[in-house]
């Protein structure tokens, strides 16, 4: 019954529909990039097609190395979506596991894990990402892992707060009285009750991860050339804004569309679950 009400609220929410549409657009570009991209996104010097404006053969123009901007934007969607999904999988795995343990066991387990979370959250996220990424050789696996690991603390605190509320519920107390092992209580009784909040946080986290990857690539600590990355494309075109603004504008718009889409979906899910959050 509750799920039916949730679906009905989402069906009537235009922000959710717009968000799903934007996310679907990014996902479609990522999945169909090999078929939609008119040129190779890596090879340059398309018959000396340097900094050609949008139009004709090159719908979004070319960059300073003669590469088709549209092709690179399409392939950049694959990287950004991959970073968002994989990094959030890491964050959810770490955050949910540690948050469940902290909230359920309490005492020194809770104190230790939450102090680690406090230390992690005490540093500005972007500076922490840059510091960790700079400490190792930049590569895509490192970007996935770094963004995911840095994001565990917020997820853990969210899950811990939910567990503290529900661990004294009657059904949890009954399960423990019947001799259910801690693992069963955690996985069968507590985890399902925090799943909705985790999904909402993860959806919003994907938007943050896409921004984080773009920021790391912008400063040269993310995807390395010649890999198509929206952040790296914006960085490549920042010195050409007066003569070739499309080099940075196209990937910048793509970043905005992806982030807006996931934020709209996440906000709609949160408001549909708790209508009191609406203005």
Secondary structure, 3 states (H helix, E strand, C coil): CHHHHHHHHHHCCHHHHHHHHHHHHHHHHHHHHHHHCCCCCCCCCCCCCCCCCCECCECCCECCCCCEHHHHHHHHHHHHHHHHHHHHHHHHHHHHHHHHHHHHHCHHHHHHHHHHHHHHHHCCHHHHHHHHHHHCCCCHHHHHHHHHHHCHHHHHHHHHHHHHHHCCCHHHHHHHHCCCCHHHHHHHHHHHHHHHHHHHHHHHHHHHHHHHHHHHHHCCCCCCCCCCCHHHHHHHHHHHCCCCCHHHHHHHHHHHHHHHHHHHHHHHHHHHHCHHHCC
